[in-house]
């Protein structure tokens, strides 16, 4: 399939899509991580100030990136503990979505390498929002990146560190990009403690979840066990491996989301979770739906359009969530959750917390509203669902209903993301020579 402009397919599989379309989707799932981060942390900043925002940002990355970095390396068959392994992990890190952050890499030796950004979406966003405030540049490029970059590479080797070659604050952004970092193994360096929340996240079912392994018959890389590829992109993977990687990216975003709300609960109290989660979903829904509709050519405001968007929702990884969908008419559809690891998660946070513990406002209702503001989502009994399940909802388009209000934060969350083109992975192949 080149797009999803045809009929709604309740049995849709990611492998049904064309390889280039699937690679585009993979990059969008990576981008969804920044949509999540921006929508959640803006609410934290409003309630608890810039220091609270920095604290939660460091907590969420330091207690999720070591886990998903390990998961990605396992999935891709990446073994070892040298710098090439760390650079491979960064190439598949949701914190560095391709095109939104154009990372470039140079491997010097097993103990030393570099990465740098020719463009950085988060940095550009922060400069525009803050008027190039030096304080804001230090917050994101020092206070947030120093501990979180280290936590990511230390997941490969506890003696590995990231150190800036140059970085903001900058009066003018250099043509070669805003920052460059050295990744090195420092054998005389002391060990540091992990984030206290890391063990909490490690114990979740999400952190330990294993996707079903596909039988690969298509051309392309089955894994990334070979040499480091400087211009690695998703298109190089085999089709089945790419579809599996897309699912893993979704789970990585979920782990970040879980870590974020674990930090909020620990620092500010459980009672803060639901209000922030609710506002986050409302703020992220418009840009998420816009990108899904544009990239998959999903048109219209009927139930089929809503169900298609929900199927491709990057915040609910399939298999970990066992969700089903049925179109009853152009104005009515059903969604249900079958028994699954997400439902069995002992401590539910973020996305799983909204879906399972607050079925009256399950989070995805905001996505439905972004397709059609008169869509009504209400819980059903499982007896009303077509299959055995643990939770069920009806989506009804009521032309007489008051339209749902659009979040005032939606445009701020979507800034410099609305029309980012992910249809190709842009590598400036001559950039390496001109930079060096």
Beta strands, then each sheet from edge to edge (+ up, - down):
strand 1: 101-109
strand 2: 112-120
strand 3: 160-166
strand 4: 179-185
strand 5: 323-327
strand 6: 332-337
strand 7: 375-380
strand 8: 391-397
sheet 1: 1+ 2- 4+ 3-
sheet 2: 5+ 6- 8+ 7-
end
